[in-house]
Amino acid sequence: MNFEEKTLSSKTVFSGHLLRVDVEQVETPMGTKASREIVKHPSAVGLIVVDDQGRLAIVKQWRSPLHDTILEIPAGKVDDRDHGDPLVAAKRELNEETRLQAANLKKVCRCYSSPGFTDEYLTMFLATGVKPVEQKLPQDADEKLALQWISVKEGVQMIADEEITDAKTILAIYYLRGLRNE
């Protein structure tokens, strides 16, 4: 069975600092014409940072699309400083957002964050053996973060209580829960 849509045309309708929006005219496998709005976003990394007590690092920060603060794992986009390498981005983001470095950084998975409208591809890393960095990298001037540590059990309850609603953070908590068979 063929699911592929044929792109008939593509037009960039917005290009900003962080993302680009394209509108594509497509022909579906059934032969009908349709329009697709696609957010083009750089690849990103998410960090499942676990300390020597088995707690997970989360950060509280303002998210403008929500007009609210949110709790989420440290994360960020892969940018020019990283030369397209998610591992380099993971090390940089870990330093910038938590002021930590990891003895071990293991790739856990790669996934699309929301394929219904964006091409953002997220690489998740497990960071263990963490300790404070010796040299702090500059933080994003437009970002204010508050680091906190939670147990997996607390994280599961925070998901149930809708205190944690970020998909990558939910994935991280259930990943750790699965590792520990909790």
WOUR-V527086 format. One record per pair of residues at least 6 apart in sequence whose C-alpha atoms are under 8 Angstrom apart, sorted by the first residue. I is the first residue (numbers start at 0). J is the second residue. Records with the same first field share a line. If there is no record, write none. Layout:
BEGIN
I: J + J
END
This chain:
BEGIN
1: 28
2: 27 + 28
3: 27 + 28
4: 25 + 26 + 27 + 28
5: 25 + 26 + 27 + 28
6: 23 + 24 + 25 + 26
7: 23 + 24 + 25 + 26
8: 23 + 24 + 25
9: 21 + 22 + 23 + 24
10: 21 + 22 + 23
11: 19 + 20 + 21 + 22
12: 19 + 20 + 21 + 22
13: 19 + 20 + 21
14: 20
17: 40 + 41
18: 38 + 39 + 40 + 41
19: 38 + 39 + 40
20: 36 + 37 + 38 + 39
21: 36 + 37 + 38 + 39
22: 34 + 35 + 36 + 37
23: 34 + 35 + 36 + 37
24: 32 + 33 + 34 + 35
25: 32 + 33 + 34 + 35
26: 32 + 33
27: 33
36: 116
37: 116 + 117 + 118
38: 116 + 117 + 118
39: 117 + 118 + 119
40: 117 + 118 + 119
41: 76 + 77 + 78 + 119 + 120
42: 76 + 77 + 119 + 120 + 121 + 122
43: 74 + 75 + 76 + 77 + 85 + 119 + 120 + 121 + 122
44: 74 + 75 + 76 + 77 + 85 + 88 + 89 + 121 + 122 + 123 + 124
45: 72 + 73 + 74 + 75 + 89 + 121 + 122 + 123 + 124 + 167
46: 72 + 73 + 74 + 89 + 93 + 123 + 124 + 125 + 126
47: 55 + 56 + 72 + 73 + 123 + 124 + 125 + 126 + 171
48: 55 + 56 + 72 + 125 + 126 + 127 + 129
49: 55 + 56 + 125 + 126 + 127 + 128 + 129
50: 56 + 127 + 128 + 129
51: 127 + 128 + 129
53: 150
54: 148 + 149 + 150 + 151
55: 148 + 149 + 150 + 151 + 172
56: 72 + 73 + 146 + 147 + 148 + 149
57: 70 + 71 + 72 + 73 + 146 + 147 + 148 + 149
58: 70 + 71 + 72 + 73 + 96 + 144 + 145 + 146 + 147
59: 68 + 69 + 70 + 71 + 144 + 145 + 146 + 147
60: 68 + 69 + 70 + 142 + 143 + 144 + 145
61: 67 + 68 + 69 + 142 + 143
62: 68 + 69
69: 163 + 164 + 165
70: 162 + 163 + 164 + 165
71: 163 + 165 + 167 + 168
72: 167 + 168 + 171
73: 92 + 93 + 96 + 97
74: 89 + 92 + 93 + 96
75: 88 + 92
76: 88
77: 83 + 84 + 85 + 88
78: 88
80: 88
81: 87 + 88
85: 122
86: 104
89: 124
90: 100 + 101
91: 136
93: 99 + 100
94: 100 + 132 + 135 + 136
95: 135 + 136 + 137 + 138 + 139
96: 138 + 144
97: 146
98: 131 + 132 + 135
99: 129 + 130 + 131 + 132
100: 129 + 130 + 131 + 132
101: 126 + 127 + 128 + 129 + 130
102: 126 + 127 + 128 + 129
103: 125 + 126 + 127 + 128
104: 124 + 125 + 126 + 127
105: 124 + 125 + 126
106: 122 + 123 + 124 + 125
107: 122 + 123 + 124 + 125
108: 122 + 123 + 124
109: 120 + 121 + 122 + 123
110: 120 + 121 + 122
111: 118 + 119 + 120 + 121
112: 118 + 119 + 120 + 121 + 167
113: 119
151: 172 + 175 + 176
154: 163 + 172
155: 172 + 173
157: 163
158: 164 + 169
163: 169
END
